[in-house]
Amino acid sequence: MDINFNINEDHNKLLLSQLRKNMSRIRLGGGKERIAKLHGDGKMTARERIDFLLDKPGDALEIGAFAGDGMYEEEGGCPAGGVVVKIGKVKEKLCVVVANDATVKAGAWFPITAKKNLRAQEIAIENRIPIIYLVDSAGVFLPMQDEIFPDKEHFGRIFRNNAVMSSMGITQIAAVMGSCVAGGAYLPIMSDESIIVDKTGSIFLAGSYLVKAAIGEIIQNEELGGATTHTEISGVCDYKAKDDQDALDTIKQIVDKIGSFDTAGFNRIEASKPKEKPEEVFGILPKSRSDQYDFHKIIDRLVDDSEYKEYKANYGKSIICAYARIDGWAVGIVANQRKVIKNAKGELQFGGVIYSESADKATRFIANCNQKKIPLVFLQDVTGFMVGSKSEHGGIIKDGAKMVNAVSNSVVPKFTVIVGNSYGAGNYAMCGKAYDPRLIVAWPSAELAVMGGDQAAKVLLQIETSKLKKQGEEISKQKEKEILESIRKRYKEQTSPYYAAARLWTDAIINPLHTRHWISTGIEMANHAPIEKKFNLGVLQV
């Protein structure tokens, strides 16, 4: 291996180490003291509850671990958005599990909490898999009620989705293991079956203090909405559990009886590991996001036996399209080539840029995968579409639109992995979040932005200096340099994969070596939902 390999490896492993450190912080939720208080009350933490429930906790996929990270510092922070979401197997059945974290503001809902819960429900709906709610929440975080209450993608959408999933036959189970108040009280009764833990679980539209203030009635919370009340008097809940573990065991017993499902019929054979060493991706992926490298080498370390059949290998070479297998599943890979290449005319083309012929090739390949019912995997390291008079005259907008059209109308499940750059319209064409990938994850090396940092900084510098000059301020070279550095710093923070993950633009930041597991589990999950639509590109400017 050359010196650059070692430099790259050190850099990327340092990014991975930082990811692990950040995850350790997130897993503490509201902190050790609050965890100890929860244990003192005889309750398990959200993560402990999920781990107890799942067959193999280590195999589970965590969605939105960094949701809300750094977003609510004035309110004391909101680790993981105050709710833990994992996809894993309960009694050998894939489920989505949603657990309120009572160590974070007593499980109160921030705006990002609602967004994360809706993402969990979206995954269950798209893939027709059961969803389990472990409820322990004080309700809406009142100081931010205007950002969570009335809009389409706010708190109320949760209950609308409960009703929709019920009509679709998607199993929903709720266990009330702490507070379940106000609007949130509708969740257990809108689920198929509900459990409530004695003495610690409670459900009511209004607690004892509000009841006294509203109608003058004096009553204790346990009598008002405790486990005995709701399993023996109101009939709101179906099962009374003696403690958290008893409630989770009841869920296991319910899930164990769920019948088999109709499959989508995605092709799978016995899995095999890549022949090339997956850990070598750390040395292949450059330290600098602008450096060139051969993306074939990344694919070699992701697919079974390091074997794949490349489609139109010598045409439109700035995008790699290939049939392969990942953990035995047949997949169609669409990846950005990141090295400088020559086209058929001998012209040099930049790596990471989508050219007209590449967009055309990808459109055809996506159509082929839809026809053959093959899931699509998009591997992003894209700087955008080619610009300039030659590209514009050649119809780059038209060809790019065809690719976006194909991605938008694709009916097979799509999975997106952001390996490096994810800039501008390239993010869209390569199945960014707006194009409904079943799962979208980022490596620690990822960057998401409307354009590259240096380009953006120079454009923003021109705007800023022009504004200051209009205000009569003289801009020295030193002042210009200070402004540029300030812009670069701010822009760098906003392109970070953590910034994107905090806002749920991605589902997770993952160890590159876990990519195969994420894709395999994603396809297994998608196989629960037979394809009901036909692929149709609609109207195209050919």
Salt bridges, closest charged atoms under 4 A:
GLU9 OE2 - LYS13 NZ 3.58
ASP41 OD2 - LYS37 NZ 3.44
GLU48 OE1 - HIS39 NE2 2.95
ASP51 OD1 - LYS86 NZ 3.85
GLU62 OE2 - ARG47 NH2 2.80
ASP69 OD1 - ARG25 NH1 3.09
GLU122 OE1 - ARG119 NH1 2.72
ASP136 OD2 - LYS43 NZ 2.93
ASP136 OD2 - ARG49 NH1 3.29
ASP198 OD2 - LYS199 NZ 3.27
GLU232 OE2 - LYS240 NZ 3.63
ASP244 OD2 - ARG49 NE 2.99
ASP256 OD2 - LYS257 NZ 3.86
GLU276 OE1 - ARG301 NH2 3.51
GLU280 OE1 - ARG301 NH2 2.73
ASP294 OD1 - HIS296 ND1 2.80
ASP294 OD2 - LYS339 NZ 3.73
ASP304 OD1 - ARG516 NH1 2.77
GLU307 OE2 - LYS275 NZ 3.96
GLU310 OE1 - HIS296 NE2 3.02
ASP327 OD2 - ARG268 NH2 2.89
GLU347 OE2 - LYS390 NZ 2.43
ASP360 OD2 - ARG364 NE 3.25
ASP360 OD1 - LYS402 NZ 3.76
ASP381 OD2 - ARG289 NH2 2.90
ASP381 OD1 - ARG338 NH1 2.78
ASP399 OD1 - LYS402 NZ 3.30
ASP454 OD1 - ARG488 NE 3.64
GLU464 OE1 - LYS467 NZ 3.95
GLU485 OE2 - ARG488 NH1 3.33
ASP507 OD2 - ARG119 NH2 2.78
GLU524 OE2 - LYS89 NZ 2.90
GLU532 OE1 - ARG128 NH2 3.61
